[in-house]
Amino acid sequence: MSNTKFHFECRSCGNKIDGFKEWFAHGQKCSKCGKSNIYTIYNTDKEKLKELVASDVKPDSLWHYFDFLPLNDAKNIVSDGEGVSPIQQWHFLEKFAKQQYGLNLKVFVNRNDYSPGTGTFKDKGGTLIASVLKEQGVKEYVVASTGNTANAVALYLAKAGISASIFVPQDALSENFVHIGSLGQKVYFVKGDYAYAKKIAAEYAKKHGLLISLGNLDPLRLEAKKTTAFEIIRQLGKMPDVYIQAVSGGTAPLALEKAFVDFGDTGILGDIPKMIFIQGHYCAPQVDAWNKAKETNFPEGWEMDYPIYDNPKVYVPTIATGNPGLYPQLAKLVKRTNGEYYAVHEETSIDVARLVAYEKAAKIGPASAIAILGFFEALKNNALKDGQSVFINIGEGVGRAISFLEDVSYTLEEISSVEDTKRFDREQYREFVWKPFKK
């Protein structure tokens, strides 16, 4: 093969594909079987990862892991310093677990809201997509998204001088697509849900002969997000016992699994964590399917039995996917790791965001709040054990969810004169922000 750094292998028929040039030439499908599910295989010595994840290494971006990313020439990198956001230990959550449940836990949170691109973990995919398209000379790209992916792709493609046509569903937060439009990228506001937006985007790409994001199993997204596993090892020294994340499609957990597939035989990553996935209660098809499977003791073919919800009305649209095409793979990952699925009340994300802002002076977005809610839900359901370490992968900051931030704000008081005021001590709000979570 002419591409010496990496190649793809079709997971359906085993056909080997010589990199993106061949992959794109065949419409992002295997030339033999026509399927789009491929694995990226690297020729780099796996042991080199040990050097890259050493604790004394201070990378500038996820491109620190260039040898294990599908780009041939570093001169094509389009980066904003993303992918190495700090992982913080949140002691206030540990204290809560000890006081309310008698558990000694270590709780770590991945601060993707610090990403210098768009303040989300979607920046990891954005930088790789832009870099590969630049290397391959691609000038146009099509994406359907509820918001975060769209913003990341729009930004990084703008940096690369590549045109992006973005299709967003009608329930997407307006703050999301105005950012895209301000970059000079095209936004199509689709009158329908996310599934319908994806359908229109695919028709548009076919009509004009353009490349389109393949979604959650796209190697451009999967390979970028697997670097989360590398960063966990670099920053924490070991894998956590439990991994919690809010899921819409589910690329990040599958990317994490991909890292273990690639490096499991080296012992560098250790054991894969127990996976706990969270959805909002207005649109929780994966949770509903999982609960049904548990009740029926996981009969043969259980992972293929999942509902599809059309046009769900939700409070947190970022994580609302009514047709969970990746559920079969995600659910098997949850079962294999003795994990769980939980649905949480979406409006309670307001309470979580208030709590986090109070305790950490951190303004997190609604999807991130859903992930933190997952921690509280796991505690209530005895899914966490004494002595465990817990990693919460929060997705985004609040920069593109101003309406959510307005709901979170709670200290405004109208006055007519100074006589209507009194001395203020923020400590008076401590009981207020904690009340929704205490027994």
N, C-alpha and C positions, 0 to 999 in steps of 0.2 A: 504493500500500500504506500502511496506517495505521502500520506500524512503520518509522520513518524511519532508525533506526541500522543495522539489518542485516536480512537476510532469508535464507531457505534456498532452495536450488535442488536439485531431485531429480537425482541423477547418472544415473538410468536414463531418465527421459523429459523432463527439462528444466523440469518444472513449478515455478513459484515459489510458495513458502510463506511467509506473512506471520508469521514468528516462532513462538515457543513456544506461544502460545495456540491457533493453528491446528494446529500440529504435535501437541500433546497431545490436542486434540479429536478427531483422526483416529487415535488410538492409536499415535502416533509412526510413522506410515506416510504415504506420499504419497497424497493424496486421488484422484489420477488413476490411478496404476499400482500402488499398494499396496506399493511397495518402501520400505525403511528407510534407504537410503544417500543421505545429503544432504550438501551443501556449504554452509558458512556464508559469506555474502558481506557485506562491510561497506561502508557509504557514506562512512566517514571517509576523508579524504585520506591516502593511503598515506605520503606524505612526512612526516607527523607522527611516524612511527616514529623518524625520525632524531633528533628531540628526546628521545624517550623512552629511547633506547639510548645517549645521550651518556655518556661515562665519568665525568663529574662529577656525574651524577644518583645519588641514594641513595634508592631506593624502599623503602617499608615492606612491600610484599607484591606479588604478581603483579597486584593491582588497579591498580598503577601503569599497567598497559596496558589500562585500562578501555575505552578507545576501540576496542580490537580484541578485546573479549570480548563475548559475546552476552547482555548484561544492559542493560536500559534505564535504570533508576534506581539511582544509587549508594546510596541510602538502604536498599536491600535487600541490600547486601553483608554476608555472614557470613564473617568472616575471623579468622585467628589469626596473621597476619604471615607466611604461608607463600609459597613460590614464588620467593624471592630468596636461597636458600641459597648460601653462598660456593663459588666454584670455586677450588680450591687446586692449586698446582703441587707435585707429589710428586717431589722430587729423588732419593729413594732408588730409585725405579723407573727414573729416567733414568740413574742411576749403574750400575744393574744392566745395562741395555741396552747401555751403553758398554763395560763390563767383559766381559760374556759374549758380546756380538754385534757389538761395534765400531760401534754405531749412536749417532749424536747425535740424541736425541729430546727433545721437550718434552712432558711428560705432565701432563695436567690432570684433576682428579677433582671431580665435582659432589657436594658434601657434602649430599645430601638428608637424611642422618641428622640434620642440624641443624634440620630443619623443626620449628617450634614446635607444629605440630598433633599429628601422630602419629609424626614422625621418618621419613617416607617421601615419595617423590615423588608418591604417590597423594593427598597433601593438596591438590595443585593441582586435581585433579578434584573433591575433596570440597568445597572452598570455592565452586566454580562451581555444582556441583549444588545445594548448599544455598541459594545466593543466588537462582538461577533458580526453584527450587521455591517459595521464599518469595515471590518477586515474582508468581508465578502462582497463589498461594493453595493450593498442593498440601499436603495434610496427611499423606499416607502414601506410602511408596516401597519398592520391592522390589529387592534386590540379591543376586546369587550371586557368591561370591568365595572364593579360597583363603586370604585373610587381609588383605593390606595395603589393598586397595580397601575391603573391608568395614569395617575399622577407621576409615578416613578418612571414609567416608560416614556411619557411625554417629555419629562425633564431631560432624561439622559439622551433620548434621540435628538432633542433640540440641541444639546451640546455637541452631538455628532453631525448636525446638519441633515438629519434624516426626518422625513415627513411622517407623522403619525396620525392615523384616522382612528379616533376613539369612540366606541359605542357604549353609552351608559344607560341603564334602565331608568324609568321615570321616578322611582323612589330613591334614587341616589341623592345624597346631600348636595345641595346647590353649591356649597363652598368647595366641593371637590372639583366639579367640572369648570368653574370659573378660573381656577388655577391653571387648568389645562389650556383653556382658551387664551389666557394671558401670555402663554409661551409661543403662541402662533401655531399651535397644533389644532387639528380639526376635531370638534366635538359634535357627535350626533346623539341627540336626546331621544331615546327610543320610547315610544308609547307602549310600554309593556314591562314585564319583569326581566330579571337577569337572563333567564333562559331564552327569552325572545330576543333580547339584545345580542346574545351570542349567535342566534340564528341569522339575524340581519347582518351582523358583522361577517359571518362566514359567506353569505350570499354576495356581499360587497367585495370581499377578497376574491371570490371566484369570478365575479363579473369583470374585475379589472386585472386579474392575474397577479395578485399581490400575496406576499407572505402574511400569515396571520399567527398570532400567538396560539399555540396548541392548548393552552390552559395548564392545568395542574401537573401534567406529566411531561410538559415541554422540557427538554434537556437544558434549555437556556435558563429556566427557572429552578429546576431541580438541582442542577450542579452548583448554582450560586448559593442556594439556601443550605446545602449540606455543610457549608463552612461554619454554620452555627455550632456543629459538633466539634470542629477544630477549636473554635473560640472558647467553648466550655472547658475543654482540656487545658488550653493555654492559660485561661484566667483562673480556673478553679482547681486545676490539677487532677481532677477526676470527674467522671460522670455522676450526675445526681441520681438518687434512687427513684425520683418521680419527676415526670415532665408534664406540665399543665399548659394548655393553649386553647384559646377560642378558635373554632374552625368553621370555615365557610366551605371551601373545597377541600383543602388539606394538603397543600404542597409541602409546607414546612416539615410536618412530621414524617412524610414519605422521604423527604430529602435527608432527614436525620437518619432514617433507616438505611438509605442508600450509602451514607457514610460508614455505617456498620457493615454493610455488604462489602464495600471496598476494602475496609481496613480491619475487619473482624479477626482475620488470621494473624494480625501483627500484635494484638494485645494492647495497642496504643490507646484505644478508646474505652476498653473495659466492657462492661455489660450494658446493653440497651436499657434505658429506664422504663419504669411502669408508665404507660401512656394514659393520661386523663384528658379527654376532649370535651369542650364546653360549647353549647349552642344557646341562642336566645329562644325563649319559650314560644314566641310567635311563629318561628320557623325552625323547627328542630327535627327534620326528617331522619337524620342519622341517629339521634337519641331515641326516637320512636321505634325505629327499626331494631336498634340494639336491645331495648327493653322487651320487645316482642320476642327476639331471639333468646334472651335469657329466660323468659317465662316458659318457653317451649323447649328449653334445654338444648338449644343450638342444633336443630335437626339438620340433616344433610341439605346443603344448598342454602343455609340460613343467610349467608352473606349477600345473596342475590335478591333477597326479599326486603325491599325498602320502598317507602311511599314517595310520591312526587307531588309537591304542592305548587299550584299555579298562582301567581300574583299574590304572594303572602304579604299581608299588611304588618309592618314591623316598626319598631322604634330604632333598632340598630341595623340599618340596611347593609352596612359593610360586611357583615357575616351571614347575610340571608341568601342562601342558595337552596331553592326549593327542589331542584333535581340533583341529588348528591351522587354524581356519577362515580366518584372515588370511594364511596362507602364500602364496597366489597374489599378493597385493599386496606383502607383505614381500620375497618372493623376487625379484620384478621390480625392487624398489628396490635390493636387494643387487647384482643383475646390472648394473643401470644405473649404479651407482657403482663397479663393479669390486671389490665387496666380497667377504665370505666368511661362511660359517657354520662354527662349531666346536662339538663336544661335548666337555665336560670331566668328569673324574671328580668326582662330587659330594662324596665324603668329603674330597677335597683342599681343599675350601672351609675345612675346619678349619685346615689349614696356612696358607692365605692370611690367615684372620682372625687367627691368631697373629702372622704377620709384620706385618700392618698395625697391630695393637695395640702391637707392640714398637717399630716405627719411627715411628709417628705418634700413639701413645696414643689411637687411635680404635677403638671397638668397633663393628664392622660386622656386619650380619646375613648369613645364608647366601646370599641372592640377590645381595647386594652383593659377597660373596666370589667368587661365580661370575663376575661381571663382571670383577673383577680377574684372575681365572684366565684370562679371555679375552685379556688383555694378554700374559701369559706364553705362551699358546698361539699368538697371532699372531706373537710373536717366533720361536718354534720353527718355524713354518711360513713364515718369510720374507715375511710379509704386511705388514711395516712397513719403510719405507725411510729411509735416512739423511737427516736434516734435517726429518723430518715432525713435526707436532704431533699429539698423540693426546688425545682427550677420552673419559674413562671415566665413564659415567653410572651411578653406584652408586645402588641403589634405597632401601635402608633401614638403620637402625641395628639394634641387637640387643635393644632394649627388650622386644619381644614374642617373643623366641626364647631364653629363659633356658636351655632344655635344650641349645641349640646352644652357648651361652656356657659351659656346664658342660663340653662336649666340648673347647672351645677352651682352657680353663684347664689349665695344665701344671706349676705350681710347688708344688702342695700336697705337704707331707711330714709324716708323723706322727712325733711325738716323745714320749718319756716324761719327759725331764728336759733341763735346759740342756746337759748333756753331749752330747746327741745333735745339738746345733746347731753351726753354724760361721758365720763372718762371710760376709755375702752381697754379691756384686757382680753386678748384672743383666747386665753385659757377657758373663758366662759363657754366656748363652743365645743370643748372636748367631749363632754357628755352627749351633745347633740350629734356629732359626727360618728360616734361609736354606737349609739343606741340601736341602729338597725341590725347590728351584728352580734350583740350580746344575747345570751340565753334569757 
